[in-house]
Amino acid sequence: MGDSDMLGAFGSLINAMGGGGDRGNMFPQSDADDFSAGARFIPGQVTLDRRAGKTVHFVHECGPCCWYWEFEDGSRTYHYERFAYDQIGRANHGDAWSSGEGSKTLAGPCPDCGNEHTNGGHHAATTTAS
């Protein structure tokens, strides 16, 4: 069992002791589910919103650099994992990244899916023209 699986199992146990579900629970079940799906951390705002009864979706279609949590307003907080970020930097910048020159720039977009938010962080909701 991996670390994320253990966190998911632990979270489910704590959640059950708190009565289950997300709203008002010290460890929302959705957080435990995210750990079971491979997340290594849950951003604080995600947990706070879930405790308040808001819906937050964990989307994990590509690799860990492209996972994100989407809030009710459409904004997103992206997962950040140093190992994935370094892999993307090497793929986009080659030897310059490995030699230390990469510390002077961002890793760039994911070479697999084009996600530009590989350095994590919160990004406002985007609107599309109808």
C-alpha positions as CSV (number, residue, x, y, z in Angstrom):
1,M,0.0,0.0,0.0
2,G,1.4,3.4,-1.0
3,D,1.5,6.6,1.1
4,S,-1.5,8.0,-0.7
5,D,-3.5,4.8,-0.2
6,M,-2.6,4.9,3.5
7,L,-3.6,8.5,3.8
8,G,-6.9,7.7,2.1
9,A,-7.6,4.8,4.4
10,F,-6.6,6.9,7.5
11,G,-8.8,9.8,6.2
12,S,-11.8,7.5,5.7
13,L,-11.4,6.2,9.3
14,I,-11.2,9.7,10.8
15,N,-14.1,10.7,8.6
16,A,-16.3,7.9,9.8
17,M,-15.5,8.8,13.4
18,G,-16.7,12.3,12.6
19,G,-20.0,11.1,11.3
20,G,-19.1,10.7,7.6
21,G,-19.5,13.0,4.6
22,D,-17.9,16.3,3.9
23,R,-19.9,19.1,5.6
24,G,-18.6,20.0,9.0
25,N,-16.2,17.0,9.1
26,M,-12.7,17.4,10.4
27,F,-11.5,15.1,7.6
28,P,-13.9,15.4,4.7
29,Q,-14.5,12.1,2.9
30,S,-13.8,13.8,-0.5
31,D,-10.3,14.6,0.8
32,A,-9.8,10.9,1.7
33,D,-11.0,9.9,-1.8
34,D,-8.5,12.3,-3.3
35,F,-5.7,10.7,-1.4
36,S,-6.9,7.3,-2.6
37,A,-6.8,8.6,-6.2
38,G,-3.1,9.6,-5.8
39,A,-3.0,13.1,-4.4
40,R,-0.1,13.6,-2.0
41,F,-1.6,16.7,-0.3
42,I,-4.9,18.6,-0.3
43,P,-4.8,22.4,-0.5
44,G,-6.3,24.0,2.6
45,Q,-9.0,25.9,0.6
46,V,-10.2,22.6,-0.8
47,T,-10.8,21.2,2.7
48,L,-12.3,24.4,4.0
49,D,-14.8,24.6,1.2
50,R,-15.8,20.9,1.6
51,R,-16.3,21.4,5.3
52,A,-18.6,24.3,4.5
53,G,-20.6,22.0,2.2
54,K,-19.4,23.3,-1.1
55,T,-18.6,21.0,-4.0
56,V,-14.9,20.8,-5.1
57,H,-13.9,18.3,-7.8
58,F,-10.5,16.6,-8.0
59,V,-9.6,16.2,-11.7
60,H,-6.7,13.9,-12.5
61,E,-6.7,13.1,-16.2
62,C,-3.0,13.4,-17.1
63,G,0.0,13.1,-14.8
64,P,0.3,14.7,-11.4
65,C,1.4,18.0,-12.9
66,C,-2.0,18.4,-14.5
67,W,-4.2,17.4,-11.6
68,Y,-6.3,20.2,-10.1
69,W,-9.2,20.9,-7.8
70,E,-12.1,22.8,-9.4
71,F,-14.2,25.1,-7.1
72,E,-17.9,25.9,-7.6
73,D,-17.0,29.3,-9.2
74,G,-14.9,27.5,-11.9
75,S,-11.5,28.5,-10.5
76,R,-8.8,25.9,-10.0
77,T,-6.0,25.1,-7.7
78,Y,-3.3,23.0,-9.4
79,H,-1.4,20.2,-7.8
80,Y,2.4,20.7,-7.6
81,E,4.9,17.9,-7.3
82,R,8.6,18.7,-7.5
83,F,9.5,15.4,-9.3
84,A,6.9,16.0,-12.0
85,Y,7.9,19.6,-12.4
86,D,11.5,18.6,-12.9
87,Q,10.6,16.0,-15.5
88,I,8.7,18.7,-17.4
89,G,11.6,21.1,-17.1
90,R,14.0,18.5,-18.5
91,A,11.6,17.7,-21.4
92,N,11.2,21.3,-22.3
93,H,14.7,22.6,-21.7
94,G,17.0,19.6,-22.0
95,D,20.5,19.9,-20.6
96,A,20.0,23.6,-19.6
97,W,17.5,22.5,-17.0
98,S,19.7,19.7,-15.6
99,S,22.8,22.0,-15.5
100,G,21.1,24.4,-13.1
101,E,20.1,27.0,-15.7
102,G,16.6,25.8,-15.3
103,S,16.4,27.5,-11.9
104,K,16.2,30.8,-13.9
105,T,13.0,29.9,-15.7
106,L,9.8,28.0,-15.2
107,A,9.5,24.4,-16.4
108,G,7.0,25.3,-19.0
109,P,3.9,23.4,-20.2
110,C,3.3,19.7,-19.8
111,P,4.7,18.1,-23.0
112,D,1.9,15.5,-22.8
113,C,-1.2,17.6,-22.6
114,G,-0.1,21.3,-22.8
115,N,-1.1,22.3,-19.2
116,E,0.5,25.6,-18.5
117,H,0.0,25.5,-14.8
118,T,2.8,23.1,-13.9
119,N,4.0,25.2,-11.1
120,G,0.8,24.8,-9.1
121,G,-1.1,27.7,-7.6
122,H,-4.6,29.0,-7.9
123,H,-6.0,30.3,-11.2
124,A,-9.2,32.3,-11.8
125,A,-12.1,30.8,-13.6
126,T,-11.9,31.0,-17.3
127,T,-14.9,31.9,-19.4
128,T,-15.6,30.7,-22.9
129,A,-17.4,32.6,-25.7
130,S,-20.8,31.2,-26.6
